[in-house]
Amino acid sequence: MRVVVTRATEASVEVEGQVIAELPRPGLLVLAGVGHDDGSDDAAALARKIWGLRILDDEASASDLNAPILVVSQFTLFASTRKGRRPSWSRAAPGEISEPLVERLCVELERLGATVQRGRFGAHMKVSSVNDGPITITIDTKSWE
């Protein structure tokens, strides 16, 4: 799995003109993508990593501050731009694999104690955020860099 974690003072997701999810206070916006080789263990490991990342004020983690997390599925994180001008999405897992793993990430975060809001899988979403810092980190469970 691959995520982009952004510290945000505000974040929301709109679908068809309606706000369907938002951070109730400053927290983390997580864009999450799933690859073909990803599984439940990847989702659980990512949840632990995200919950414990010390990227909030004074090097606090979301777990330290009980900061909320907004998770948005983002298959485009697996885009390949190696050839031509049109990205290839072949490295992204199909919806029947991706959707349960993004949900597993959310459930694992909640199990750890997080308040989690969710985008709508497969929908055309308008994601808004006010990035704080800005601090934005990418994590890939296949490289853990």
FENJO-V17419 format. One record per helix or strand of 3 or more residues. SS is the DSSP state (hx for helix, st for strand). FROM is the first residue (numbers start at 0). TO is the last residue. Records with the same first field share a line. If there is no record, write none. Layout:
SS=FROM-TO / FROM-TO
This chain:
st=1-14 / 17-21 / 26-32 / 67-72 / 115-117 / 125-139
hx=39-51 / 56-58 / 61-64 / 74-77 / 94-111
